[in-house]
Amino acid sequence: MSVKEDVKQLLAKEGKTMTWLAVQMTQESGKKYTMKSISDKLARKTMQYEEFMMILKILDYTIKFEKKCK
């Protein structure tokens, strides 16, 4: 699964749109985000880790790292 698919899946699960996300990211960061700018970053695979973490924070999700058992 790609970051693009992950973000779209989480938005769908929460019943939110990319436009809503852009507004929330703009408010959170103070930097202007649009639906197009987010879509372009996801399509080009140029989204920064900090931006992805901000999306998770806005949607109230976290990433959990677990060591694989051998």
VMD Tcl script that builds the backbone (N, CA, C; Angstrom):
set m [mol new atoms 210]
animate dup $m
set s [atomselect $m all]
$s set {name element resname resid chain x y z} {
  {N N MET 1 A 0.840 -1.177 0.000}
  {CA C MET 1 A 0.000 0.000 0.000}
  {C C MET 1 A 0.887 1.243 0.000}
  {N N SER 2 A 0.469 2.265 -0.718}
  {CA C SER 2 A 1.236 3.506 -0.789}
  {C C SER 2 A 0.669 4.540 0.183}
  {N N VAL 3 A 1.417 5.605 0.401}
  {CA C VAL 3 A 0.957 6.691 1.262}
  {C C VAL 3 A -0.333 7.280 0.680}
  {N N LYS 4 A -0.379 7.413 -0.633}
  {CA C LYS 4 A -1.577 7.941 -1.295}
  {C C LYS 4 A -2.795 7.091 -0.953}
  {N N GLU 5 A -2.667 5.784 -1.087}
  {CA C GLU 5 A -3.772 4.884 -0.769}
  {C C GLU 5 A -4.125 4.939 0.706}
  {N N ASP 6 A -3.104 5.021 1.565}
  {CA C ASP 6 A -3.343 5.103 3.009}
  {C C ASP 6 A -4.146 6.352 3.367}
  {N N VAL 7 A -3.729 7.495 2.837}
  {CA C VAL 7 A -4.413 8.756 3.143}
  {C C VAL 7 A -5.849 8.709 2.629}
  {N N LYS 8 A -6.031 8.253 1.403}
  {CA C LYS 8 A -7.381 8.191 0.840}
  {C C LYS 8 A -8.269 7.231 1.630}
  {N N GLN 9 A -7.703 6.120 2.054}
  {CA C GLN 9 A -8.457 5.146 2.839}
  {C C GLN 9 A -8.863 5.739 4.193}
  {N N LEU 10 A -7.939 6.414 4.876}
  {CA C LEU 10 A -8.252 7.017 6.163}
  {C C LEU 10 A -9.311 8.116 6.024}
  {N N LEU 11 A -9.191 8.938 4.976}
  {CA C LEU 11 A -10.187 9.980 4.751}
  {C C LEU 11 A -11.569 9.370 4.522}
  {N N ALA 12 A -11.620 8.321 3.708}
  {CA C ALA 12 A -12.898 7.664 3.435}
  {C C ALA 12 A -13.477 7.054 4.705}
  {N N LYS 13 A -12.623 6.428 5.486}
  {CA C LYS 13 A -13.052 5.803 6.739}
  {C C LYS 13 A -13.657 6.830 7.689}
  {N N GLU 14 A -13.101 8.038 7.690}
  {CA C GLU 14 A -13.565 9.099 8.575}
  {C C GLU 14 A -14.645 9.976 7.940}
  {N N GLY 15 A -14.965 9.705 6.670}
  {CA C GLY 15 A -15.989 10.493 5.983}
  {C C GLY 15 A -15.554 11.918 5.695}
  {N N LYS 16 A -14.266 12.113 5.449}
  {CA C LYS 16 A -13.698 13.440 5.204}
  {C C LYS 16 A -13.209 13.526 3.767}
  {N N THR 17 A -13.089 14.751 3.264}
  {CA C THR 17 A -12.626 14.976 1.897}
  {C C THR 17 A -11.215 15.559 1.890}
  {N N MET 18 A -10.616 15.545 0.727}
  {CA C MET 18 A -9.292 16.168 0.574}
  {C C MET 18 A -9.383 17.677 0.792}
  {N N THR 19 A -10.489 18.275 0.380}
  {CA C THR 19 A -10.681 19.706 0.598}
  {C C THR 19 A -10.731 20.014 2.091}
  {N N TRP 20 A -11.461 19.219 2.851}
  {CA C TRP 20 A -11.519 19.377 4.302}
  {C C TRP 20 A -10.121 19.240 4.896}
  {N N LEU 21 A -9.372 18.220 4.423}
  {CA C LEU 21 A -8.019 17.990 4.915}
  {C C LEU 21 A -7.128 19.193 4.635}
  {N N ALA 22 A -7.249 19.771 3.451}
  {CA C ALA 22 A -6.439 20.942 3.091}
  {C C ALA 22 A -6.703 22.103 4.047}
  {N N VAL 23 A -7.956 22.327 4.394}
  {CA C VAL 23 A -8.307 23.395 5.334}
  {C C VAL 23 A -7.686 23.114 6.706}
  {N N GLN 24 A -7.798 21.881 7.159}
  {CA C GLN 24 A -7.255 21.505 8.463}
  {C C GLN 24 A -5.729 21.627 8.495}
  {N N MET 25 A -5.064 21.202 7.417}
  {CA C MET 25 A -3.605 21.292 7.354}
  {C C MET 25 A -3.142 22.748 7.339}
  {N N THR 26 A -3.892 23.606 6.644}
  {CA C THR 26 A -3.575 25.026 6.608}
  {C C THR 26 A -3.684 25.622 8.006}
  {N N GLN 27 A -4.749 25.277 8.720}
  {CA C GLN 27 A -4.933 25.783 10.078}
  {C C GLN 27 A -3.851 25.255 11.020}
  {N N GLU 28 A -3.503 23.992 10.872}
  {CA C GLU 28 A -2.513 23.359 11.761}
  {C C GLU 28 A -1.112 23.929 11.551}
  {N N SER 29 A -0.758 24.163 10.290}
  {CA C SER 29 A 0.621 24.539 9.974}
  {C C SER 29 A 0.837 26.029 9.742}
  {N N GLY 30 A -0.222 26.735 9.366}
  {CA C GLY 30 A -0.057 28.134 8.975}
  {C C GLY 30 A 0.435 28.285 7.546}
  {N N LYS 31 A 0.659 27.159 6.881}
  {CA C LYS 31 A 1.096 27.131 5.484}
  {C C LYS 31 A -0.126 26.801 4.624}
  {N N LYS 32 A -0.241 27.421 3.447}
  {CA C LYS 32 A -1.399 27.220 2.580}
  {C C LYS 32 A -1.344 25.848 1.904}
  {N N TYR 33 A -2.376 25.053 2.158}
  {CA C TYR 33 A -2.548 23.769 1.477}
  {C C TYR 33 A -3.863 23.814 0.721}
  {N N THR 34 A -3.867 23.187 -0.459}
  {CA C THR 34 A -5.092 23.032 -1.241}
  {C C THR 34 A -5.291 21.557 -1.538}
  {N N MET 35 A -6.488 21.226 -1.945}
  {CA C MET 35 A -6.761 19.846 -2.332}
  {C C MET 35 A -5.793 19.423 -3.443}
  {N N LYS 36 A -5.558 20.315 -4.394}
  {CA C LYS 36 A -4.658 20.000 -5.504}
  {C C LYS 36 A -3.214 19.808 -5.037}
  {N N SER 37 A -2.753 20.669 -4.134}
  {CA C SER 37 A -1.357 20.543 -3.686}
  {C C SER 37 A -1.142 19.226 -2.940}
  {N N ILE 38 A -2.124 18.821 -2.136}
  {CA C ILE 38 A -2.005 17.550 -1.423}
  {C C ILE 38 A -2.064 16.390 -2.417}
  {N N SER 39 A -3.023 16.439 -3.341}
  {CA C SER 39 A -3.150 15.377 -4.352}
  {C C SER 39 A -1.882 15.237 -5.180}
  {N N ASP 40 A -1.304 16.380 -5.575}
  {CA C ASP 40 A -0.076 16.356 -6.372}
  {C C ASP 40 A 1.082 15.731 -5.589}
  {N N LYS 41 A 1.219 16.096 -4.313}
  {CA C LYS 41 A 2.290 15.516 -3.493}
  {C C LYS 41 A 2.108 14.004 -3.358}
  {N N LEU 42 A 0.881 13.570 -3.181}
  {CA C LEU 42 A 0.627 12.130 -3.059}
  {C C LEU 42 A 0.903 11.414 -4.382}
  {N N ALA 43 A 0.494 12.008 -5.488}
  {CA C ALA 43 A 0.687 11.390 -6.806}
  {C C ALA 43 A 2.172 11.316 -7.181}
  {N N ARG 44 A 2.927 12.388 -6.847}
  {CA C ARG 44 A 4.355 12.428 -7.189}
  {C C ARG 44 A 5.235 11.763 -6.143}
  {N N LYS 45 A 4.599 11.324 -5.040}
  {CA C LYS 45 A 5.331 10.701 -3.934}
  {C C LYS 45 A 6.370 11.655 -3.353}
  {N N THR 46 A 5.953 12.927 -3.170}
  {CA C THR 46 A 6.858 13.931 -2.628}
  {C C THR 46 A 6.381 14.487 -1.288}
  {N N MET 47 A 5.396 13.839 -0.689}
  {CA C MET 47 A 4.915 14.304 0.614}
  {C C MET 47 A 5.987 14.061 1.658}
  {N N GLN 48 A 6.233 15.072 2.479}
  {CA C GLN 48 A 7.232 14.943 3.524}
  {C C GLN 48 A 6.659 14.146 4.694}
  {N N TYR 49 A 7.560 13.510 5.423}
  {CA C TYR 49 A 7.179 12.714 6.591}
  {C C TYR 49 A 6.384 13.569 7.576}
  {N N GLU 50 A 6.821 14.806 7.796}
  {CA C GLU 50 A 6.145 15.705 8.741}
  {C C GLU 50 A 4.713 16.004 8.294}
  {N N GLU 51 A 4.509 16.123 6.993}
  {CA C GLU 51 A 3.163 16.368 6.469}
  {C C GLU 51 A 2.265 15.152 6.686}
  {N N PHE 52 A 2.811 13.968 6.460}
  {CA C PHE 52 A 2.043 12.744 6.690}
  {C C PHE 52 A 1.687 12.612 8.169}
  {N N MET 53 A 2.635 12.931 9.042}
  {CA C MET 53 A 2.369 12.866 10.477}
  {C C MET 53 A 1.306 13.896 10.876}
  {N N MET 54 A 1.307 15.051 10.235}
  {CA C MET 54 A 0.283 16.053 10.501}
  {C C MET 54 A -1.093 15.530 10.089}
  {N N ILE 55 A -1.166 14.860 8.956}
  {CA C ILE 55 A -2.432 14.273 8.503}
  {C C ILE 55 A -2.927 13.257 9.528}
  {N N LEU 56 A -2.029 12.411 10.000}
  {CA C LEU 56 A -2.417 11.425 11.008}
  {C C LEU 56 A -2.908 12.104 12.278}
  {N N LYS 57 A -2.237 13.169 12.685}
  {CA C LYS 57 A -2.654 13.916 13.885}
  {C C LYS 57 A -4.046 14.507 13.684}
  {N N ILE 58 A -4.282 15.113 12.543}
  {CA C ILE 58 A -5.581 15.721 12.240}
  {C C ILE 58 A -6.689 14.669 12.269}
  {N N LEU 59 A -6.391 13.488 11.737}
  {CA C LEU 59 A -7.394 12.411 11.687}
  {C C LEU 59 A -7.408 11.576 12.965}
  {N N ASP 60 A -6.536 11.911 13.916}
  {CA C ASP 60 A -6.444 11.229 15.217}
  {C C ASP 60 A -5.989 9.768 15.085}
  {N N TYR 61 A -4.926 9.579 14.294}
  {CA C TYR 61 A -4.302 8.265 14.138}
  {C C TYR 61 A -2.833 8.366 14.534}
  {N N THR 62 A -2.234 7.236 14.832}
  {CA C THR 62 A -0.805 7.166 15.111}
  {C C THR 62 A -0.205 6.005 14.335}
  {N N ILE 63 A 1.108 6.007 14.254}
  {CA C ILE 63 A 1.843 4.881 13.681}
  {C C ILE 63 A 2.497 4.144 14.841}
  {N N LYS 64 A 2.421 2.842 14.821}
  {CA C LYS 64 A 3.043 2.038 15.865}
  {C C LYS 64 A 4.128 1.187 15.212}
  {N N PHE 65 A 5.346 1.305 15.737}
  {CA C PHE 65 A 6.458 0.511 15.236}
  {C C PHE 65 A 6.610 -0.718 16.116}
  {N N GLU 66 A 6.648 -1.877 15.515}
  {CA C GLU 66 A 6.837 -3.123 16.244}
  {C C GLU 66 A 7.949 -3.921 15.603}
  {N N LYS 67 A 8.784 -4.501 16.436}
  {CA C LYS 67 A 9.859 -5.349 15.942}
  {C C LYS 67 A 9.266 -6.692 15.508}
  {N N LYS 68 A 9.713 -7.172 14.366}
  {CA C LYS 68 A 9.256 -8.474 13.877}
  {C C LYS 68 A 9.828 -9.585 14.745}
  {N N CYS 69 A 9.033 -10.580 14.971}
  {CA C CYS 69 A 9.530 -11.764 15.683}
  {C C CYS 69 A 10.215 -12.657 14.674}
  {N N LYS 70 A 11.336 -13.241 15.071}
  {CA C LYS 70 A 12.070 -14.112 14.141}
  {C C LYS 70 A 11.854 -15.541 14.488}
}
mol reanalyze $m
mol bondsrecalc $m
mol representation Tube
mol addrep $m
